[in-house]
Amino acid sequence: MIEQAARDFEIGMADSFATGDKMNDVIAGHRAGCRAILVARESPQNGEYINHPPEHVAPDLREAVKWILKR
């Protein structure tokens, strides 16, 4: 779905962020070539991001957006 949207809308994936509330969202973003942000009120359990660490973990979407805009 991410890759199809990138093609349809000519989105540069290396300059994009995938944002989601599950580690599967982070993994999907990485597989599509995006940087990924995890929105989570609590940190994931140890070892959950060994293979796919998010660029950032934000407590809510507002904080995720603020972090992205600073980039």
VOGUKOL-349198 format. One record per residue: residue number from 1; x, z, y of N, C-alpha, C in turn. Coordinates in Angstrom, 3 decimals. Each point is the difference from the previous one (the first is absolute). Example, Ala and Ser with C-alpha at 12.3 -4.5 7.8 and 13.67 -1.06 7.14 Angstrom:
2
+-----+----------+----------+----------+----------+----------+----------+----------+----------+----------+
:   i :      nc1 :      nc3 :      nc2 :     cac1 :     cac3 :     cac2 :      cc1 :      cc3 :      cc2 :
+-----+----------+----------+----------+----------+----------+----------+----------+----------+----------+
:   1 :   13.190 :    7.800 :   -5.690 :   -0.890 :    0.000 :    1.190 :    0.900 :    0.000 :    1.200 :
:   2 :   -0.350 :   -0.720 :    1.050 :    0.820 :    0.060 :    1.190 :   -0.770 :    0.730 :    1.090 :
+-----+----------+----------+----------+----------+----------+----------+----------+----------+----------+
***
This chain:
71
+-----+----------+----------+----------+----------+----------+----------+----------+----------+----------+
:   i :      nc1 :      nc3 :      nc2 :     cac1 :     cac3 :     cac2 :      cc1 :      cc3 :      cc2 :
+-----+----------+----------+----------+----------+----------+----------+----------+----------+----------+
:   1 :    0.829 :    0.000 :   -1.177 :   -0.829 :    0.000 :    1.177 :    0.885 :    0.000 :    1.257 :
:   2 :    1.050 :    0.814 :    0.023 :    0.901 :    0.043 :    1.146 :    0.696 :   -1.346 :    0.182 :
:   3 :    0.482 :   -0.543 :   -1.100 :    0.717 :   -1.271 :    0.077 :   -0.925 :   -1.135 :    0.437 :
:   4 :   -1.238 :    0.011 :   -0.441 :   -0.965 :   -1.021 :    0.414 :   -0.272 :    0.102 :    1.497 :
:   5 :   -0.185 :    1.208 :    0.506 :   -0.226 :    0.191 :    1.437 :    1.208 :   -0.475 :    0.800 :
:   6 :    1.200 :    0.260 :   -0.504 :    1.215 :   -0.449 :    0.690 :    0.025 :   -1.518 :    0.107 :
:   7 :   -0.383 :   -0.683 :   -1.064 :   -0.047 :   -1.466 :    0.029 :   -1.100 :   -0.507 :    0.929 :
:   8 :   -1.181 :    0.570 :   -0.127 :   -1.147 :   -0.460 :    0.778 :    0.203 :    0.180 :    1.506 :
:   9 :    0.646 :    1.094 :    0.377 :    0.144 :    0.330 :    1.414 :    1.425 :   -0.132 :    0.514 :
:  10 :    0.884 :   -0.575 :   -0.835 :    1.402 :   -0.224 :    0.356 :    0.664 :    1.277 :    0.521 :
:  11 :   -0.083 :    1.039 :   -0.806 :    0.562 :    1.309 :    0.350 :    1.396 :    0.104 :   -0.583 :
:  12 :    0.959 :    0.404 :    0.821 :    1.360 :    0.242 :   -0.475 :    0.069 :    1.363 :   -0.685 :
:  13 :    0.130 :    0.006 :   -1.291 :   -0.076 :    1.258 :   -0.752 :    1.165 :    0.948 :    0.307 :
:  14 :    1.179 :   -0.522 :    0.253 :    1.145 :    0.870 :    0.276 :   -0.199 :    0.801 :    1.285 :
:  15 :   -0.847 :   -0.492 :    0.892 :   -0.274 :    0.685 :    1.263 :   -1.312 :    0.767 :   -0.026 :
:  16 :   -0.607 :    0.118 :   -1.182 :   -1.309 :    0.622 :   -0.119 :    0.076 :    1.344 :   -0.713 :
:  17 :   -1.042 :    0.791 :    0.203 :   -0.116 :    1.301 :   -0.644 :   -1.266 :    0.022 :   -0.850 :
:  18 :    0.134 :    0.445 :   -1.221 :   -1.153 :    0.294 :   -0.853 :   -0.244 :    1.494 :    0.134 :
:  19 :   -1.213 :    0.375 :    0.280 :   -0.328 :    1.412 :    0.209 :   -1.123 :    0.379 :   -0.950 :
:  20 :    0.206 :    1.085 :   -0.729 :   -1.024 :    0.430 :   -0.939 :    0.126 :    1.457 :   -0.338 :
:  21 :   -0.991 :    0.513 :   -0.719 :   -0.035 :    1.426 :   -0.321 :    0.379 :    0.305 :   -1.445 :
:  22 :    0.485 :   -1.002 :   -0.706 :    0.414 :    0.209 :   -1.397 :    1.346 :   -0.662 :   -0.225 :
:  23 :    0.747 :    0.494 :   -0.939 :    1.292 :   -0.608 :   -0.306 :   -0.171 :   -1.426 :   -0.486 :
:  24 :   -1.138 :   -0.333 :   -0.627 :   -0.243 :   -1.387 :   -0.405 :   -0.030 :   -0.930 :    1.216 :
:  25 :   -0.454 :    0.490 :    1.153 :    0.007 :   -0.793 :    1.222 :    1.437 :   -0.263 :    0.464 :
:  26 :    0.834 :    1.015 :   -0.101 :    1.417 :   -0.134 :    0.356 :    0.664 :   -1.026 :   -0.915 :
:  27 :   -0.243 :    0.115 :   -1.283 :    0.589 :   -0.925 :   -0.970 :   -0.481 :   -1.429 :    0.265 :
:  28 :   -1.290 :   -0.179 :    0.264 :   -0.534 :   -1.336 :    0.282 :    0.647 :   -0.575 :    1.258 :
:  29 :    0.175 :    0.817 :    1.013 :    0.660 :   -0.452 :    1.219 :    1.431 :   -0.438 :   -0.257 :
:  30 :    0.724 :    0.801 :   -0.757 :    1.383 :   -0.369 :   -0.330 :    0.055 :   -1.304 :   -0.793 :
:  31 :   -0.869 :   -0.142 :   -0.958 :   -0.006 :   -1.223 :   -0.810 :   -0.316 :   -1.234 :    0.835 :
:  32 :   -0.784 :    0.169 :    1.056 :   -0.346 :   -1.113 :    0.877 :    1.086 :   -0.261 :    1.048 :
:  33 :    0.989 :    0.890 :    0.073 :    1.090 :   -0.187 :    0.949 :   -0.175 :    0.733 :    1.316 :
:  34 :   -0.946 :    0.923 :    0.053 :   -0.255 :    0.791 :    1.212 :    0.771 :    1.315 :   -0.042 :
:  35 :    0.072 :    0.615 :    1.153 :    0.386 :    1.405 :    0.060 :   -1.296 :    0.783 :   -0.203 :
:  36 :    0.092 :    1.178 :   -0.585 :   -1.217 :    0.721 :   -0.362 :   -0.024 :    1.405 :    0.591 :
:  37 :   -1.186 :    0.387 :    0.420 :   -0.236 :    1.336 :    0.529 :   -1.067 :    0.656 :   -0.861 :
:  38 :    0.278 :    1.221 :   -0.382 :   -0.961 :    0.786 :   -0.773 :   -0.710 :    0.950 :    0.944 :
:  39 :   -1.323 :   -0.039 :    0.011 :   -0.805 :    0.935 :    0.778 :   -0.472 :    1.063 :   -0.974 :
:  40 :    0.543 :    1.198 :    0.157 :   -0.310 :    1.070 :   -0.956 :    0.063 :    1.342 :    0.711 :
:  41 :   -1.000 :    0.783 :   -0.195 :   -0.008 :    1.339 :    0.605 :    1.028 :    0.909 :   -0.670 :
:  42 :    0.273 :   -0.260 :   -1.255 :    0.997 :    0.772 :   -0.739 :    1.048 :   -0.957 :   -0.539 :
:  43 :    1.222 :    0.470 :   -0.103 :    1.055 :   -0.840 :   -0.569 :   -0.288 :   -0.251 :   -1.470 :
:  44 :    0.287 :   -1.210 :   -0.476 :   -0.167 :   -0.282 :   -1.427 :    0.897 :    0.898 :   -0.839 :
:  45 :   -0.341 :    0.127 :   -1.248 :    0.792 :    0.816 :   -0.911 :    1.416 :   -0.556 :   -0.113 :
:  46 :    0.951 :    0.869 :   -0.273 :    1.390 :   -0.437 :   -0.170 :    0.086 :   -1.145 :   -0.984 :
:  47 :    0.789 :   -1.003 :    0.361 :    0.218 :   -1.118 :   -0.892 :   -0.983 :   -1.126 :    0.155 :
:  48 :   -1.070 :    0.203 :    0.763 :   -0.988 :   -1.068 :    0.147 :    0.547 :   -1.186 :    0.768 :
:  49 :    0.992 :    0.236 :    0.909 :    0.506 :   -1.155 :    0.674 :    1.425 :   -0.350 :   -0.328 :
:  50 :    0.438 :    0.301 :   -1.149 :    1.370 :   -0.330 :   -0.385 :    0.240 :   -1.509 :    0.074 :
:  51 :   -0.836 :   -0.802 :   -0.588 :    0.211 :   -1.441 :   -0.041 :   -0.564 :   -0.739 :    1.210 :
:  52 :   -0.955 :    0.576 :    0.698 :   -0.649 :   -0.668 :    1.137 :   -0.205 :    0.987 :    1.151 :
:  53 :    1.078 :    0.448 :    0.626 :   -0.196 :    0.963 :    1.088 :   -0.662 :   -0.659 :    1.211 :
:  54 :   -0.997 :    0.659 :    0.586 :   -0.599 :   -0.547 :    1.213 :    0.975 :    0.106 :    1.165 :
:  55 :   -0.162 :   -0.859 :    0.986 :    0.808 :    0.066 :    1.219 :   -0.288 :    1.302 :    0.743 :
:  56 :   -1.240 :    0.450 :   -0.119 :   -0.437 :    1.183 :    0.742 :   -1.205 :    0.597 :   -0.720 :
:  57 :   -0.152 :    1.316 :    0.106 :   -1.205 :    0.679 :   -0.481 :   -0.654 :    0.628 :    1.223 :
:  58 :   -1.227 :   -0.395 :    0.283 :   -0.734 :    0.496 :    1.156 :   -1.192 :    0.829 :   -0.469 :
:  59 :   -0.360 :    1.035 :    0.752 :   -1.130 :    0.838 :   -0.410 :   -1.360 :   -0.670 :    0.185 :
:  60 :   -0.069 :   -1.009 :    0.882 :   -1.251 :   -0.715 :    0.229 :    0.311 :   -1.370 :    0.586 :
:  61 :   -1.031 :   -0.831 :    0.106 :    0.191 :   -1.372 :    0.454 :    0.478 :   -0.062 :    1.452 :
:  62 :   -0.473 :    0.885 :    0.816 :    0.438 :    0.036 :    1.405 :    1.510 :    0.178 :    0.093 :
:  63 :    0.535 :    0.927 :   -0.765 :    1.448 :    0.240 :    0.010 :    0.759 :   -1.189 :   -0.595 :
:  64 :   -0.582 :   -0.653 :   -0.994 :    0.634 :   -1.189 :   -0.577 :    0.116 :   -1.093 :    1.051 :
:  65 :   -1.072 :   -0.202 :    0.778 :    0.006 :   -1.025 :    1.046 :    1.036 :    0.347 :    1.063 :
:  66 :    0.059 :    1.246 :    0.416 :    0.999 :    0.415 :    0.997 :    1.412 :   -0.305 :   -0.500 :
:  67 :    0.246 :    0.300 :   -1.268 :    1.324 :   -0.247 :   -0.593 :    0.321 :   -1.495 :   -0.005 :
:  68 :   -0.966 :   -0.811 :   -0.377 :    0.205 :   -1.452 :   -0.029 :    0.302 :   -0.523 :    1.407 :
:  69 :   -0.756 :    0.442 :    0.988 :    0.177 :   -0.505 :    1.358 :    1.350 :    0.371 :    0.605 :
:  70 :    0.617 :    1.044 :   -0.500 :    1.339 :    0.374 :    0.461 :    1.077 :   -0.914 :   -0.555 :
:  71 :   -0.324 :   -0.780 :   -1.028 :    0.998 :   -0.865 :   -0.619 :    0.222 :   -1.176 :    0.844 :
+-----+----------+----------+----------+----------+----------+----------+----------+----------+----------+
***
